[in-house]
């Protein structure tokens, strides 16, 4: 069994990426441009509005990762299983 040293960072990055994609897709399907910004100002970031909106949903991802890390012994196989399972849950948000 291979132990992952910092599984929480991997899971947080993955969760935030899914959340950002879901929000950007929702913005575009609503007719909004995700490039407009309120707080995130970056010339090279095409999802500034999505980043602004996802800030309110980060605690949900944080809670999921906290529960996963506290209740599982994390190894590589389990991370793949968890990511696949929780990706569906986050998309349904």
Residue, then its C-alpha position, 0 to 999 in steps of 0.5 A: x500500500x502506497x501512502x500519499x503524504x498530503x492527500x488533503x491538498x490533492x483532494x482540495x485541488x481536485x474539488x476546487x477544479x470541479x467546482x470552478x468548471x461547474x460554475x463556469x458552465x452554469x455562467x455560460x449556460x445562463x448567458x453570462x461571460x465568466x471573463x468579467x470580474x468583481x474581485x479576481x483581476x487577472x489578465x490571463x485568467x479567463x474565469x474571473x467571475x467563476x472564481x469570484x462566485x466559487x468562493x462562496x462554495x469552497x467551504x462545501x469542498x473543504x468539508x467533504x475533504x475534511x470528512x474524507x481525510x478523517x474517516x479513511x486511511x488514504x492510499x492511491x487506490x482509495x483516492x481514485x475511488x473517492x475522486x470518482x465518487x465525489x465528483x458526481x456529488x460536486x457536479x450535482x451542487 
